[in-house]
């Protein structure tokens, strides 16, 4: 066993030694004050746990703080960045208010983006429909009934041209939530920028592209892991050299959490994915300090307020210390964990939907107190459908109220030093390291995915939670307590017309494009795909510029790499 | 449901359910919860895996001789995709397998699905016990047809 294999357990051991106090103050308070009080008032004291199965005491004291608290916290903008990655945080610049949007046709989505920009949104975020997410065109047999339903439909560069009509790609930053075909959509975005004469050096944005979490949680893949990982490597090397403001991956815990994990599982599995990508970049011959600064993250903010804040603080500290200690990163930028946050869709209820505004507010506050760089707030009607204009505006206004009325953005890391929050941050860190150690002993994250271990861990947590809800041990207001008769609300419906319009546009493209050029570009792309040392992105850009379609491109990979069947989970 | 009567129906073979998401939709959290819950309720459970086509769903249901197909979609395509499953069943003249549905299905769509013979159509927050009871009831109807009891 070499030294790096020992890293997690060694760190874990030293973390466990950081608290040597015996909690005398708590113990005597409990004996002399709390217990007699409970006895006289006949209070039943139930055990309290958070989603991560961490048992919570009634109160925390200074004896719960680490002996090394000063070094473990640092100051804002100083190592290990527990308190925030920038010295001025929101006093310098508020988080980016980035509302995930996309539905129906590219025209519908272009209108929604402009609507959000006009109401003060500061970054774009595109949602694609299910066929697009699986690399299928709108005219695929499987796409029938799904076009434009869960996001915007994109089959060719033409669709992207319409989505971004009248939007300056040199001025906005765009996040695209797409994974399996991320490299194709990136090629389209770059091709569009070039057509609009925006140099790639100025193109700012993020593509999710995190395929590991697809196998773990969201289940949107096309090929076996190795094929997708090669495409991420190609984006990594291409963007490092040519598009330095483009985040070619957003390592995501959001979906892991929505699939049913606990907060600490989200933290651990996401960061384990992140370390894998670091290993991959190093293996591709890149200096860690050249590419690590462009890795970005994406977390969930769920309803247990302090647990979420502790998770985000722990995430920053873990990333910085591991990058420095294990990977030898020297540049400060490499150590900074920049992340986007979205409030939790799972916590929203179908019942009494207006209550969801309150849930989203609590979750958004946790994200801000956790130091997020950008934020999406869910709309109250999202347990029903994609959000209506009015619902999405309330969600954006929620962020604006937090930012400009509440005072939450006035002081950096205002919960820093809280006995409870610091203790919980330490707990999240230790439990995450237990998972890193276990995953390493299983032979790394790819093995942990292929054996179904991570998926089973998540399914087990989700089932346990469901049982607690069924028994009423956990409460969802309006769903399993304070239940009322329900009345349907008015929701956004995607009409069949979206599919018809998309089919027509694709037919027109196929009729008018230069077929010989398409064939040539696809042939060159096929050869590149067969050569693992070639970088695919330039070939993809050529193909999309010739209006080769998404599915024509992904089909080449389907022939070369085949598909992937997941292990049995239940 | 009369316990004695249903016991005799399922005496030789417990209720058999096929869980399937027939559209392009990987949101499988609910599927796994239901699979475990149906098993806890004594049922035989099959999961169709990711992205089965409507044809694959019907083929599996017939080959495995299930009592109930339990469909789920979170992607808003239920009116098109659930219908394809129901149409295929009708085309093949299969009457001894019941279809139930669930997912993010707006209230307005429930009568339409019911007319296709797809019942339940429960949304988020539905107690598992409600779903289990409904599947049992539909399984009973299907099993009676299998046994030629009506």
Interface residues (C-beta under 8 A of the other chain):
Chain A: X130 X131 X133 X134 X136 X142 X143 X144 X145 X146 X149 X150 X218 X219 X220 X258 X259 X260 X346 X349 X350 X351 X383 X384 X385 X386 X459 X462 X463 X466 X470 X476 X478 X479 X480 X488 X491 X493 X494 X565 X566 X569 X570
Chain B: X23 X24 X25 X26 X27 X28 X29 X32 X33 X35 X36 X37 X47 X49 X50 X51 X53 X75 X76 X77 X79 X80 X81 X104 X106 X107 X108 X123 X124 X125 X127 X128 X129
